[in-house]
Amino acid sequence: MNPTEIRALIDQYINAYNGKDVAAMLLTVHPEVAFKNIAGGVVNTSTTGREALKVLAEQSVAIFSERHQEITRFECTDNQASVSITFRAVVADHLPNGLKKGQTIELSGRSEFEFKDGLIFRITDLS
């Protein structure tokens, strides 16, 4: 894949994420996709396979009444890409971790992508 194709696929994935369109998100990922979220150096979520990512994505949709990721920087080498992301979300309901309904979360981080067969094969979110 060339950098233009990679950027278009990442944009498609993030636009679907922002639109809470899990089906559209899944169209961009490989059947054996690996997803990992690392916060503060600790892996707090990981999945393998499209179906496992679907379950996680559907759970995530319910957590926020609004959410938006925006790419602020894009770098691409070979079959990998790294994007800097700003994230803003509004909590939909009180959560066990202490977040309250209506609370706004804003953070920045980085997402790393690898590709296989023209699809996203690995996603690592770091914040």
KALIN-V772962 format. One record per residue. N is the residue number from 1. RES is the residue in one letter. SS is DSSP state (h for helix, s for strand, l for the rest). PSI is psi in whole degrees, 0 to 359 (none if undefined). BURIAL is # if it has 24 or more other C-alpha atoms within 12 Angstrom, else .. Layout:
# KALIN-V772962
n=N res=RES ss=SS psi=PSI burial=BURIAL
n=N res=RES ss=SS psi=PSI burial=BURIAL
This chain:
# KALIN-V772962
n=1 res=M ss=l psi=141 burial=.
n=2 res=N ss=l psi=167 burial=.
n=3 res=P ss=h psi=324 burial=.
n=4 res=T ss=h psi=317 burial=.
n=5 res=E ss=h psi=319 burial=.
n=6 res=I ss=h psi=313 burial=#
n=7 res=R ss=h psi=319 burial=#
n=8 res=A ss=h psi=320 burial=.
n=9 res=L ss=h psi=318 burial=#
n=10 res=I ss=h psi=316 burial=#
n=11 res=D ss=h psi=318 burial=#
n=12 res=Q ss=h psi=316 burial=#
n=13 res=Y ss=h psi=312 burial=#
n=14 res=I ss=h psi=322 burial=#
n=15 res=N ss=h psi=320 burial=#
n=16 res=A ss=h psi=319 burial=#
n=17 res=Y ss=h psi=310 burial=#
n=18 res=N ss=h psi=326 burial=#
n=19 res=G ss=l psi=3 burial=.
n=20 res=K ss=l psi=34 burial=#
n=21 res=D ss=l psi=85 burial=.
n=22 res=V ss=h psi=319 burial=#
n=23 res=A ss=h psi=317 burial=.
n=24 res=A ss=h psi=324 burial=.
n=25 res=M ss=h psi=315 burial=#
n=26 res=L ss=h psi=336 burial=#
n=27 res=L ss=l psi=340 burial=#
n=28 res=T ss=l psi=352 burial=#
n=29 res=V ss=s psi=149 burial=#
n=30 res=H ss=s psi=149 burial=#
n=31 res=P ss=s psi=333 burial=#
n=32 res=E ss=s psi=27 burial=#
n=33 res=V ss=s psi=140 burial=#
n=34 res=A ss=s psi=128 burial=#
n=35 res=F ss=s psi=139 burial=#
n=36 res=K ss=s psi=136 burial=#
n=37 res=N ss=s psi=127 burial=#
n=38 res=I ss=s psi=121 burial=.
n=39 res=A ss=s psi=125 burial=.
n=40 res=G ss=l psi=30 burial=.
n=41 res=G ss=l psi=2 burial=.
n=42 res=V ss=s psi=130 burial=.
n=43 res=V ss=s psi=116 burial=.
n=44 res=N ss=s psi=348 burial=.
n=45 res=T ss=s psi=139 burial=.
n=46 res=S ss=s psi=145 burial=.
n=47 res=T ss=s psi=159 burial=#
n=48 res=T ss=s psi=128 burial=.
n=49 res=G ss=l psi=149 burial=.
n=50 res=R ss=h psi=319 burial=#
n=51 res=E ss=h psi=319 burial=.
n=52 res=A ss=h psi=322 burial=.
n=53 res=L ss=h psi=323 burial=#
n=54 res=K ss=h psi=314 burial=#
n=55 res=V ss=h psi=313 burial=.
n=56 res=L ss=h psi=316 burial=#
n=57 res=A ss=h psi=320 burial=#
n=58 res=E ss=h psi=323 burial=.
n=59 res=Q ss=h psi=319 burial=.
n=60 res=S ss=h psi=324 burial=.
n=61 res=V ss=h psi=320 burial=#
n=62 res=A ss=h psi=339 burial=.
n=63 res=I ss=h psi=326 burial=#
n=64 res=F ss=s psi=135 burial=#
n=65 res=S ss=s psi=333 burial=#
n=66 res=E ss=s psi=148 burial=#
n=67 res=R ss=s psi=147 burial=#
n=68 res=H ss=s psi=127 burial=#
n=69 res=Q ss=s psi=141 burial=#
n=70 res=E ss=s psi=132 burial=#
n=71 res=I ss=s psi=126 burial=#
n=72 res=T ss=s psi=345 burial=.
n=73 res=R ss=s psi=141 burial=.
n=74 res=F ss=s psi=128 burial=#
n=75 res=E ss=s psi=141 burial=.
n=76 res=C ss=s psi=132 burial=#
n=77 res=T ss=s psi=134 burial=.
n=78 res=D ss=l psi=241 burial=.
n=79 res=N ss=l psi=32 burial=#
n=80 res=Q ss=s psi=154 burial=#
n=81 res=A ss=s psi=150 burial=#
n=82 res=S ss=s psi=130 burial=#
n=83 res=V ss=s psi=136 burial=#
n=84 res=S ss=s psi=139 burial=#
n=85 res=I ss=s psi=140 burial=#
n=86 res=T ss=s psi=143 burial=#
n=87 res=F ss=s psi=133 burial=#
n=88 res=R ss=s psi=134 burial=.
n=89 res=A ss=s psi=157 burial=#
n=90 res=V ss=s psi=127 burial=#
n=91 res=V ss=s psi=132 burial=#
n=92 res=A ss=l psi=330 burial=.
n=93 res=D ss=l psi=163 burial=.
n=94 res=H ss=l psi=137 burial=.
n=95 res=L ss=l psi=153 burial=.
n=96 res=P ss=l psi=336 burial=.
n=97 res=N ss=l psi=5 burial=.
n=98 res=G ss=l psi=349 burial=.
n=99 res=L ss=l psi=141 burial=.
n=100 res=K ss=l psi=151 burial=.
n=101 res=K ss=l psi=132 burial=.
n=102 res=G ss=l psi=349 burial=.
n=103 res=Q ss=l psi=138 burial=.
n=104 res=T ss=s psi=135 burial=.
n=105 res=I ss=s psi=131 burial=.
n=106 res=E ss=s psi=130 burial=.
n=107 res=L ss=s psi=167 burial=.
n=108 res=S ss=s psi=157 burial=.
n=109 res=G ss=s psi=199 burial=#
n=110 res=R ss=s psi=143 burial=#
n=111 res=S ss=s psi=133 burial=#
n=112 res=E ss=s psi=135 burial=#
n=113 res=F ss=s psi=142 burial=#
n=114 res=E ss=s psi=155 burial=#
n=115 res=F ss=s psi=150 burial=#
n=116 res=K ss=s psi=135 burial=.
n=117 res=D ss=l psi=34 burial=.
n=118 res=G ss=l psi=12 burial=.
n=119 res=L ss=s psi=166 burial=#
n=120 res=I ss=s psi=124 burial=#
n=121 res=F ss=s psi=330 burial=#
n=122 res=R ss=s psi=134 burial=#
n=123 res=I ss=s psi=126 burial=#
n=124 res=T ss=s psi=116 burial=#
n=125 res=D ss=s psi=128 burial=#
n=126 res=L ss=s psi=129 burial=#
n=127 res=S ss=l psi=none burial=.
